[in-house]
Amino acid sequence: MTSGEAEVSAAEEKRRLASGPGTLLVWLYGVMVVGAVSRSAYQIATEFDRAPLAYTLSAVAGVVYGFITYTLVRGGERARRAALVCCAAELVGVVTVGLWTLVEPSAFPDATVWSDFGMGYLFIPVLLPVSALVWLRKARGPRPA
């Protein structure tokens, strides 16, 4: 393989995460970044004392969504692995907070992005990491021999 072919192959690999179903994931994660960050920023700035845990968790969710969006756009094997870890952590967070809001609703006087498994966001917060994990597993590059 010539160096030109290697450069083209590396460029194709980097774009691979944001192609096909990855394009939809980038858009959905982008929307979730805007929704979670803007909501939590407003709530933290105006009503933080009302539900600090809920608002902080929404801000954390927004940061996680932002990082996943970045890794999908960046592409490449390192970004794919980082996105896998973040999506798995996101899924654990959604399930944990979702169960917590069902078992102990008084712990969350106001909803988070992940409350009730993301019901306020049409359950996208619980479906998105599952979809992303499936895509990221399929988007794995060829393994060296």
N, C-alpha and C positions, 0 to 999 in steps of 0.2 A: 504494500500500500504506500502510495506516495504521500508526501507531507500535505499536499493540497487535498487529497482524498481524506486524510485523517482530519484536517480542519473542517471539511464539509461534514464528515461523520460526527465530529464533536458538536458542531453547530446544530445538526439535526437532533442529536440526543438532548441538547439543552432545551430545544423548543418542544420536545416531545410531551412534557408534562402539561403544557397549556394547549395541546391540540386535541381535537375530537372532544370527548366528554370533559377533558381537562379545561377546555374553554368555558364550558358551563360552570364548572367548579370555581374558576377564577372569578367569573361574574357574580355567582352566588356568595362567595366569600367576600368579595368586594362590597356587596350590598350589606352583608352582615357587619362588616367593619364599620361602615357609615352608621348603620342603625345602632349598634352597641356602643360605639365610641361617642356619638352625639348624644344619645340618651343618657349614658352614664356621666358624661361631662356636665350636662345640664343639671342632673340630679345631684351630683357631688357639689357643684357650685351653689345650688340653691336650697337643697334639703338634706344635706349629708347627715345631720343629726337624727333624722327620722328613721333611716335604715342604712347605716354605714356598711354593714356586711353585704347587703343586696347590691348597693351601688358600686362597691369595690369589686364584687364578683362580676358585675356587668362590664366594668372597665377592663378587668383581666381577660374576660371573654373577647372583648374588642381587640386587645393586643394579640391574643392567640390567633384570632381570625386574620389580623393584619400580617402576622408572620407567615401563616399558611399561604395567604395570597401571594406574598413575596416569593416564597419558595416555589410555588407552582409557576409563577412567571419566570423566575430565574432559570429553572430547569436544571438538568444534570443529575448525576447519581447522588452526590452529597445533598443536594436540595431535596431530592426524593426521599432520602432517608430521614432528613430533618422533618419534612412534612409528615412522614409516617409517624414519627414519635409525637409530634404536636397533635396530629389527628387522634391518635390513641389517647393522649392526655385530655384532649377536648372531650372525647366520648366518655372517659371516666368522670370528668367534671360534670358533664350534662346528666349522666346517670346518678351520680352522687347528689348533686343539687336537686335533681328531679325527685329522687326518693326522699331527701331531707325535707323538701317543701310539702310532701304528702304526709310524712310521719310527724313533723313538727312545724306546722304552718306559722306558728307564732314567732319562729326564728327569723322569718322574712316578712316584716310588716308591709313591704312593698316588693313587687316582683323583680326578678332578675331575668336576663336573657335566657338562662337555663332553667328557670322555675317551671315546675310541672312539665319537665322534659321539653321546654321550649314552646308550650302551648300558645303563648302570646305572640309567637313568631311562626305560627302554623306548623309547629313541630320541625321546622327546618333545622334548628340546632341539634336535634338528635339524628335526623336523617342525613345531614350534610357530612359529618365525620365518617359515617358508615359508607356512604357513597365514595368519599374521598379515599378511604382505606382500600376499598375494592379497586378503584382506578389506579392508585399508586402501586398496588401489587401487580396489576396488569402492565403498567408502564415501565416496569423494571427492564433495564437495558440488557442486552445479551451478556451472558457471563463469560469471562475469559476461560479459555480451554486449559 
